[in-house]
């Protein structure tokens, strides 16, 4: 039995190599410099992504045998949190890239084509986007309307992708589709499409409250004459359950943790400034700061415990496919997405008008707008309904230190 | 004794599979034929009711429900355990 689920959240699951951390911090510096402009203009965080490529952080998850660094989910999560403090959009782009890469690394190892692709991702620092959302289906990941239409050893695909985050900037898109034109909507595969194999016609513009830099525009995606070997043979159902669900909830949660932690840092600096001005008095915001710090710790513990459970289950399809594991991940998502919003709001309450105003050292408007996406990015209601269904059959162990 | 035909009867009660049950072989992957996570929970509930068993959490993975034959074996194993 592992003792990893204890609430000693200050002890990381697996301490990331110092080098990765330092590389992440250098990217965060570049991201922070441009974060306000990215938000204001609703533009792609190009400087941050260029820095990610320069620090070679887009390929770290690729196994060493294929030219990567074999980074673990926890190491990637740490970088997500570091970037989340600086620029939510850049952090989310990094997270989404690694969520897709997790699917390739977990399920593409037995395909020569996908191994070569992973080598290219590491060597050329290719940026991967995801196309799951589709007109007529919405955000329901596990259903598709579009289908792989095979002709000989090539295929054609047309997808009305109502959202592809940074689709216009990505070097590679992993798209879901039905296995063949007669397949059930839930009989899906994941296909890898290189930028020069597709055309993207923009059908919608991402002009949003927050997370403006993810540029999650809508596109009509068309691919023709793509070799069939680019279709991952594993059913997408399995890919979703074995790698995507975990990577999504854990890496998103880490980004949101970074945003919330930044807000609490601002609130703490504000309260400390007040305390210095009036020695002998506890500033009025101190109690609210204590509450925010309290919730931040609970949030951190939830993310860290989820990462530990994942690292433990990794490589064991039965553990990853178990109902209790899905429930745990769902709970991580719904819990931390709500906490993140609450923490940033509390921090804003502490710093007051200085946080509400843009352009002060305590501004939290961007962070608040960004973090409001957390409960919506896969709606918490959708996830809770899924959990409710799974709870109809789960028995539960009642144990504290294990599943 | 749990027969393959008993399992097929239960599958026919599921919305997501009822149209295709007769075209399935005993070893087809049900998740590839349209069984989704909602359907798999409904399947477990129906099996628990029909065979008066309870699936332990360890048997609640996708694998225990992936084909008709595997479901038959899982159910038969649980019935034996409960009889013992």
Interface residues (C-beta under 8 A of the other chain):
Chain A: X142 X179 X184 X186 X187 X235 X237 X238 X241 X317 X318 X319 X321 X322 X323 X324 X326 X386 X389 X390 X392 X393 X394 X395 X396 X397
Chain B: X16 X29 X31 X32 X33 X34 X35 X36 X37 X38 X41 X44 X45 X48 X54 X55 X56 X57 X58 X60 X61 X62 X63
